[in-house]
């Protein structure tokens, strides 16, 4: 069987029915001329994407859609054929919509506050009024004061430093000094000797 290597020109390859030939550089090339490719492009305009040369090679030089590769036509629907069952309809979607301006449900069925509550001689309105009277007015919430025994860690460190226990690192001294200044605490003079980068 002949190979594309046997054809040295486009015309020889086309006569033999081959899509490829060997060009003058000895490489495999498509056996199509510019004129043939332009004519094929015009016939198949809009039927392919990308390079026309690639589309021509994929279609083997034939018009796109003319070969047996096209999709088969749809079968006509047979009368009386069973269709798949439909999904059940949500009953909430079948509720009638209220026209604009219609009263709301609360307006249509108002809660009656005049009737007596079961097992009581008061109405709902009376109970609501009594609960409003009993509820205390909310004032500003007061935080419970902390007992002196429950000191924060920084307060304990500052107290110990003033008492003479000076076993803090330079970094801790700088942090303690900053904290004391922020919280308006009295800062011992020997905490001022911290380096500038910790102040």
C-alpha positions in Angstrom: 0.0 0.0 0.0 1.3 3.4 -1.0 2.3 5.9 1.8 2.3 9.7 1.7 6.1 9.4 1.4 5.6 8.2 -2.2 4.0 11.5 -3.2 6.2 14.5 -3.7 3.5 17.0 -4.9 -0.1 18.0 -4.0 -1.4 16.9 -7.4 0.2 13.5 -7.2 -1.3 12.9 -3.7 -4.8 14.1 -4.7 -4.8 11.8 -7.8 -3.9 8.9 -5.6 -6.6 9.9 -3.1 -4.1 10.6 -0.3 -4.6 13.6 2.1 -0.9 13.9 2.8 2.3 14.3 0.7 6.0 14.9 1.4 7.0 18.5 0.9 10.4 19.8 -0.4 11.8 19.7 3.2 10.9 16.0 3.5 8.1 16.7 6.0 4.5 15.4 6.1 2.1 18.0 4.8 -1.6 18.3 3.9 -2.3 17.9 0.2 -4.5 21.0 -0.2 -4.0 24.2 -2.2 -5.0 27.6 -1.1 -7.7 27.8 -3.7 -9.2 24.5 -2.6 -9.1 25.5 1.0 -10.7 28.9 0.3 -13.6 27.3 -1.7 -14.1 24.7 1.2 -14.1 27.6 3.7 -16.9 29.5 1.8 -19.1 26.3 1.6 -18.7 25.5 5.3 -18.8 29.1 6.7 -20.0 29.1 10.4 -19.9 25.3 10.6 -16.4 25.0 12.2 -14.4 26.8 14.8 -10.7 27.6 14.8 -8.3 26.9 12.0 -9.9 26.1 8.6 -6.9 23.9 7.7 -7.5 21.7 10.8 -11.2 21.6 10.2 -10.6 20.6 6.6 -8.2 17.8 7.7 -10.8 16.6 10.4 -13.5 16.5 7.7 -11.1 14.7 5.3 -11.7 17.4 2.7 -15.5 16.8 2.6 -18.2 19.4 3.5 -19.2 19.5 7.1 -22.7 18.0 7.7 -22.8 16.2 4.4 -21.2 13.0 5.8 -22.9 10.3 7.8 -21.6 11.9 11.0 -24.6 14.2 11.3 -27.1 13.8 14.1 -30.0 11.5 13.3 -33.4 13.2 12.9 -35.7 13.2 15.9 -38.3 10.5 16.0 -41.9 11.8 15.6 -43.9 11.5 18.8 -46.2 8.5 18.8 -49.8 9.3 19.9 -50.8 7.4 23.0 -47.2 6.8 24.1 -46.7 6.9 27.9 -44.9 9.9 29.3 -43.0 9.8 32.5 -45.1 10.9 35.5 -44.9 14.5 36.5 -43.6 15.6 39.9 -46.3 16.1 42.6 -47.3 19.8 42.8 -46.5 21.6 46.1 -49.9 22.6 47.6 -48.5 25.9 48.8 -48.0 27.0 45.2 -51.7 26.4 44.5 -52.9 28.9 47.1 -54.9 31.8 45.6 -52.9 35.0 45.6 -54.5 37.9 47.6 -55.3 40.9 45.4 -53.5 44.2 46.1 -55.0 46.1 49.0 -56.7 43.1 50.5 -56.6 42.9 54.4 -53.9 40.8 56.0 -54.6 37.7 57.9 -54.2 39.5 61.2 -56.7 42.2 60.1 -59.2 39.5 58.9 -58.9 37.5 62.1 -57.9 39.9 64.9 -57.1 38.5 68.4 -59.9 39.3 70.8 -58.5 40.7 74.0 -61.8 41.4 75.7 -62.7 37.8 76.4 -61.8 36.3 79.7 -58.8 34.0 80.0 -59.7 30.4 80.9 -59.6 29.8 84.7 -59.1 33.5 85.4 -61.3 36.6 86.0 -58.9 38.8 83.9 -58.9 39.5 80.2 -55.8 39.3 78.0 -55.7 43.1 77.9 -55.7 43.3 81.7 -52.8 40.8 81.9 -50.8 42.7 79.4 -51.3 46.0 81.3 -50.3 44.4 84.6 -47.1 42.9 83.1 -46.2 46.4 81.7 -46.6 47.8 85.3 -44.6 45.1 86.9 -41.6 45.1 84.5 -38.9 47.3 86.0 -37.4 50.1 83.9 -34.0 49.1 82.7 -31.4 51.5 83.9 -27.7 51.4 83.2 -26.3 48.0 84.2 -23.8 48.2 87.0 -20.8 46.1 86.9 -19.9 44.4 90.2 -16.8 45.8 91.7 -13.8 43.6 91.8 -12.6 42.7 95.2 -9.0 43.7 96.0 -8.0 40.1 96.3 -8.8 39.4 92.7 -6.1 41.4 90.9 -5.3 41.2 87.2 -1.8 39.7 86.3 -0.5 43.2 85.4 -1.7 44.6 88.7 0.0 41.8 90.6 3.3 42.4 88.7 3.1 46.1 89.4 2.4 45.5 93.1 5.3 43.0 93.3 7.7 45.5 91.6 6.8 48.2 94.1 7.3 45.6 96.9 10.9 45.0 95.6 10.5 41.8 93.6 12.3 43.0 90.5 12.6 39.8 88.5 11.0 40.9 85.2 12.8 40.9 81.9 13.4 44.1 80.0 10.5 43.3 77.6 8.1 42.6 80.5 9.2 45.8 82.2 8.4 47.8 79.0 5.0 46.2 78.7 4.2 46.8 82.3 5.2 50.4 82.1 3.0 50.9 79.0 0.0 49.2 80.7 0.4 51.3 83.8 0.5 54.6 81.8 -2.6 53.5 79.7 -4.6 52.6 82.9 -3.5 55.7 84.9 -1.6 53.8 87.5 1.4 55.2 89.3 4.5 54.1 87.6 7.6 53.5 89.7 10.7 55.5 88.7 12.9 52.5 88.2 10.6 51.3 85.4 11.6 54.4 83.4 15.0 53.0 82.8 13.7 50.7 80.1 15.3 51.0 76.7 13.7 53.3 74.1 12.6 50.4 71.9 10.3 49.1 74.7 8.8 52.5 75.6 
